[in-house]
Amino acid sequence: MIKTTLSVIGLSLASTLAIAADPLHGSRWKTIDDQTKKPLSIVQFSETSKGVLSAKIIDVLEGSEGEQCTKCEGKFHNKPLEGLQIVSGLKSIEKNAYDGGKITDPKNGKTYSFSAKLSPDGKTLSGRGYICVSALGRSQTWIRTH
């Protein structure tokens, strides 16, 4: 009886860890402006128990414009950029591919639909923010820092 209980607990724990092992969880990325090619910030991803990913700015890099999200509306208005959640609702749709998310651009305060693809070596993340159709958007490539 004890052996069976321990086996069930062990299998449950192993399956929980396997589910929560998304390669983006806990990763840190240097965001690069798609127009100027200058680094803007460091963001870190986290994952909920339901496998939904979000990312927040953990460091604003030198040369980034402003310290607050002055153009953001609602709950993000005038909030410090550091600590600001810019990605929400991102879900894995297949290995290294994500969709269904939202991304907020602190430069203009607008929120867009967001999809992303992790490179096979895990060193870059190509993201696309768009309105309605992916073709009507813009892309950025972020570089893994941790």
N, C-alpha and C positions, 0 to 999 in steps of 0.2 A: 504493500500500500504506500509506504513512504517513498519507495523507489519510483513508483508510477507517478506520484505527485511531483517529485523532483524532476522527473523527465518532462512532464507537462509544463512545469514552470520554466525549465531550461529551453524547451522548444518555443514557448511563448516569448521569452526574452530575446531569443535569437531572431525570431521573425519580426519583432518590433524593431530591433536594431537594423535589420535588413531594409525595412520600409523607410526608416529615417536616415538612410545613408545616401541621400542625394548629394552628388558631387559639388553642388553650389552651397550647401549648408555650411555655414561658418567661413566660407571663402571671402577673401578681400580683393577688391578690384580697383585699379586706377582708371578713373573715367577720363576720356580724352574728347575734347571738343571736336566735333566732326568738321567744323569750318576752319578753326585756327590751328588745329592739331596740338593744342597745348593741354597739359594735364589740368583737370579741374578739381577733382576730389578723390577720396578713397571711400568706397562703399563696402558694406559687409552684408552678406546674405544670411538670413535665418529661415528656418523651416518650422511650420506648425506640425502638430501631431497628425494632421490630416494631409500632410504633404504639400501644403501651399507655401510658396516662397515669397519673401519680401526682402527689401534691402534698404538700409538707411545710410546716410552720409556719416562717417565717423571722423573724417578729417577734411577740412577745406584747405586746398593747396595754395601756396603763395601765388599771387597773380590772378586768382579767381575773383570774379566780380562780386563784391558785396559780402556781408556777413549774415544777412537776413534775406528771407524770401519775401521781398517787398511787393513783387508782382503776383504772388500766389493769392488765391482767394480762399475763403472759408477757414477751416481749422489750421491751414498752413500760413495764413497771412501774417507777415512780420515775424515769423518764427525763425530762430537761428538755423542756418543751413546745417551746422553740425548737429546731428541727432535727427535730422529730417528724414522721414521715410519717403523715399522717392519711387520705390517699386513695391507693388502689392498685388496679390492674387495670382502670381505666376505659378503655373502648373506644368509638370513634366508631361509631355505627350508621347515621347519615345526617347530612346537613349540619346542624351545630350541635346534634346530639342524641347523648347518650352513655349507655351502660349497662354492666352487668356489673362494676361496681366495688365496692369496699368502702370504708367510711368509719368511722374511729374517733372517737368523741366523748370528748375528754379529761375532760369534766365527770363522766361516769359510767363511763368506761373500757370501754364496750361498742362492739362493731364491728357495723355494719349493712351490708346491701346498699345500693348507691348508684347513682342515675341522675342525669343533669343535662341542662340545656338552656341553650344560650347564646342570649342575646337577639339579634335581627337586627342591632342596632347594635353588638353586642359589648361593651356596657358593664355588663351584669349576667349572672350565672350563677345559674339556679334549680336547686338540688339537692334531692334527696329521699332521705333515709335511711329504710330500712324493714326489717322482718323478714318474710320469705316473700312477702308481697303488698304492693305499693306503697301500697294503700289503708290499710295498717296502719303508717303511718310519720309522719314530720314533714318539713316543708320549710324551707329557708333560701334567702334570696337574698343572694348575695355581690356586691360592687361592685368593678369593675376599678380597680386603682390604677396599673397599668403595662402 
